[in-house]
Amino acid sequence: MKSESLNALAALAHGRRLDVFRLLMRRFPDAVPAGEIALVLDLAPSTLSAALSQLRSAGLVTQSRHGTSLMYAADTEGAGRLLTYLWADCCRGRPDLCLPTSLTEREMADRTYNVLFICTGNSARSIFAETLLRDLAGGRFRAFSAGTNPYSELNPQALQVLQDKGHDVSDLRAKNVSEFQGEGAPQLDFVFTVCDRAANEECPPWPGQPMTGHWGQPDPVKATGTEAERHLAFQQVYGALKNRIQAFTALPIGTLDRESLQARIDDIARTEDFA
C-alpha cells in the first residue's frame, strides 16, 4: 500500500499530470478521448502521452479503446486507495484533523436537498434539469440551474418543449454560477454538470463539499438539419435528463452513506439514453 501510494503521490506532484487527473475526475464516469484532453488542457500530444502513462502506472487512470480512439477515465478505486492510505496511516484515522466536517458525516439526513445543475449557456439542458426536478420531486428538493457562461436569454425552443410537456416556465431565467458561490448562496447538497464543456472547466471547490455528478448531454441548441430534426434533438435531451432525474429522485438518500450514494449517482450517469 505504501509503495503504491508513493507512486500515486509522485504522479500527482506534477502540475500538468494533476490537471489531467482533475479533468478526468470531473468527467467521471465518462471515458474521454486523448485528443479532447489535449485540446481542453492545451497539451502537446507527447506531453499528454507521458502524463497519461505515468498516471496509468500509478493506478489513477484507466485506458480503453473505442474504435480507433484511445479513451481515458479516472480510476476511482486507485484514488480511493490513496485517500485510504493517507487517512489511515498519515492521519492515523483522525478525520477530525484531516477531513472537512462534511466529509466525516456518513449519512445524509432525510430533509429537503438543494440541487444545482450546470451547463455552459444555461439556456436549455440545465433549464430542462431544473424544471424536471422541481416538477417531479415535490417538496423533497429545491432545484437550481446556472451557466459558466450563460446566455442573456433562455432558448425559445427549449421553453416551447417545456410548455408542451406541461411545465410552468414563468420563473425560469439564465443565471451565472457565481450566484451560488458567494455569501448568502444556498447551501448545496448536490451539483450536477449536464454538459461536457462545463465539466471540463475549472471551478473552485463548492462550500460544504456537496456530492457531484456528471450527466453530460449534447447541446440541442447546436443541432442542425430540418426543423423536425432540431426539435427531435431537444426532445431527446429532455427525455434523457428525465430518465436520470427520475432515477435520482427514487434514491433512498436519507439511508445511504456518502460512498454508497456517490456510487448510485455514478450508476445513473451510465444509464442508456432514450427519449
N, C-alpha and C positions, 0 to 999 in steps of 0.2 A: 504493500500500500504506500509506504514512504517513497520508494523509488518511482512508482507511477505518478504520485503527486508532485514530486520534484520535476519530473518531465513535463507535467501539465503546467506547473508554475513557470518553468523556463519558456515554454511555448507562448504563454500569455504575457511574458515580460517585455516582449517587443510590441511597440505601438501598433504597427500595421497588422500583425497577427491578431492582436486583441481586437482591432477594428473588424477583421473578418469574422472572428468568433461572435462578437456582439451582434453583427448584422445577421448571422445565421440564427442566433438565439431569438432575435426579434421576428424572424420569418418562420420559426418553428411552428408546426411540424413540416412546413414546406421544404422540399429539396430545391436548391437554387442553381441554375446553370453557372458555370465558371465565368462565362462571358458577362453575365449580368452582374456578378460580384465585382469583376474588374471595372465595369462601367460605373457602378454606383460609388465605388471607393477610389476610382481614378488610379488603378494599379496596372502596371505593365504586366503582361501575361507571365513573364518569367518570375517576377516578384510574387505574383499571386500563387503560382505553382509551388514555389518554395515555401510560402506561408501555409498553404493547404497541406503540403506534405508533412510539415512539422506538426501541425495541429492533428492530423490523422495519426501520426506516430505517437502522439501524446494521449490519444484516446478521447479527443474533444470534438472530432468531426468525422462523419461517415461519407463514403463516396459510393455512388451508384451510377448506372448508365441508362439513359433514356434515348434510344435511337443512336445517333452519333454524338450526343451531348453527354458530358460528364456532369453529374449533379451532386451537390454537396449539401449536407444538413448538419445541424448541431447534434452532437452525441450527448443527450441529456443524462444518460446513465454515467458516462465518464465524468461529466461536470458534477454530477451528484456525488460520485466517489471522492472527488477533490474536496468538495464542501464538507463531506462527512469527515474526511481526514483532518481538515483544518479545525472543525468544531470539536471533534473528539480528542485529538492529540494536542494541537497548538492551544486551543481554548480550554482544554481539559473539561469539556462538557459543560461550560458555563455560558448558557445562552443569555443570561442577564448581562454579561460583559461583551459578548461577541456578536450578538444579533440584535437588530431593532426589535422593539417590543412586539410589533405587529407580526413579525416572523416567528415569535415563540408561541403564539397562540395556535393551538392545534385544531380548534373548531371555530366555525363562524356561527354566531348567534342567529336564531331564526327571527328575522326582522325585515324591514324594508331596505333594499340594497340599491345603491347608486351605481348606474352603469353608463359609461361613456363609449360611444362609437366614433372612430376617427377614420377619415379618408382625406385625400388632398384638398378637393374643392368643396366638400360639404354641401353638394348640390343634388346628389342622387343616392348613392349607396348608403352613406351613413344616415341620411334622412330616412331612407327606407327602414333601416335597422331601428332607429329611434322610434319611429311611428309604430312599427310592428311590436316592439317590446312593450311600449306604452299600452297598446290596444289588446295584446294577447295576455298580459300578465296581471291585469287588475292592479291591486294596490301592493303587490309584492316587490315591485321595482319602480325606481324613478329613472327614466331614460333620458339621456342627453346625447347630442352629437356635435361634432366640431370638425374643422379642417385645418390642416397645417398651412394651407394657402387658400383660404376659402374664397369662392366667388361672391360677388356682391348680391346675386340673386339666385334663388333655387331654380333648378332646371324645370321648365314648364311641362315637359313630357313626364318627368318623374312625379310631379304633382298631379298630373292627369291620371297616371296609373294608380296613385294612392286614392284619389277621389273615386275612380271607377271601382276600387275594391271596398269602398265604403268608409274610408278613413277621413277624419277631420284634419284638415291641413291649415286651419286658420292661424294657429300659433307657431307654425314652423318658420324658422329663419336660419340663415347661414351664420356660423359662429367660428371664431378662432380658438384654437386650443388654449391660448393664453387666458381665456376666461375661466379655465378650470385649473389653473396652476398658481394663481395668486392668492393673496389674503382674501378670505371671505368666500372662496370657491367651495362647492360641496365636497365633502369627504368621499372619495370614490372607492368603491369596493371592487369594481371590475372595469378594465379598459380593453376594448377590442379594436384592432385595426381591421378595416374591411377592404383595403386596397394595398397592393404590394408596395407602391411608391411611398405611402405614408409609413409603412413598416420599415422601409429602407432608411428613412430619415432619422437622424439623431434626435433624441428627445430627452430632456432631463428626467431623472427618476421621479416618479409620482410620489407625493407625500403620502405616508401611511402604507406604502407598498401594496397597492391593490393587485388583485390577480389579473393576469393579462392573457390574451389570446389573439391569434391572427386568423381571421376568416376572410382571406383575400378573394375579391371578386373582380372580374373585368369591368372596365368603365363603360357603362352603356351610353354615356354621353358621346363617346368617340366611335360608336357603331356607325358603319356605313351601309350602303345598299339602298333598297327601296324603303318606302315609309313603313311597310309591313315588317321588313327585316329589322329596322331600327326599333320599332315598337316591340318586337319579339325579344330583343336584347334587354330591354327594360323589364319585361315580364320574367325573363329567365333569372335575372339578378334578384328581383323581388322574391321569386319562388325559392331560390337557393338560400337567401337570408331568412326567409320564413321557416324553412326546414331547420336551420341551425338554431334559431331563436326558440322555436317550439321545443327542441331537444334541451336547450339550456334551461328554459323555464320549468321543465319536468324534473330537473335535478333536485335531489333532497339536500339542498345546500346546508341547511342547519345541522345535518347529521354527519357531514363529511369533514375530515381534516383537510388541511391545505393541500397536502400531497395528492390525496385521492381526488379532490375537487379539480386540481390542475390537470390531472390525467384525464378526467372526464371532459374537460374543456378542450384539451388537445384532441381527444377522440372525435368530438363534434366537428373539429376543423377538417377531419379526414372524411367526413360524410360526402357521399357522391351527390353531385348537384343534379337537381331536376326541378322543373317548374311546377 
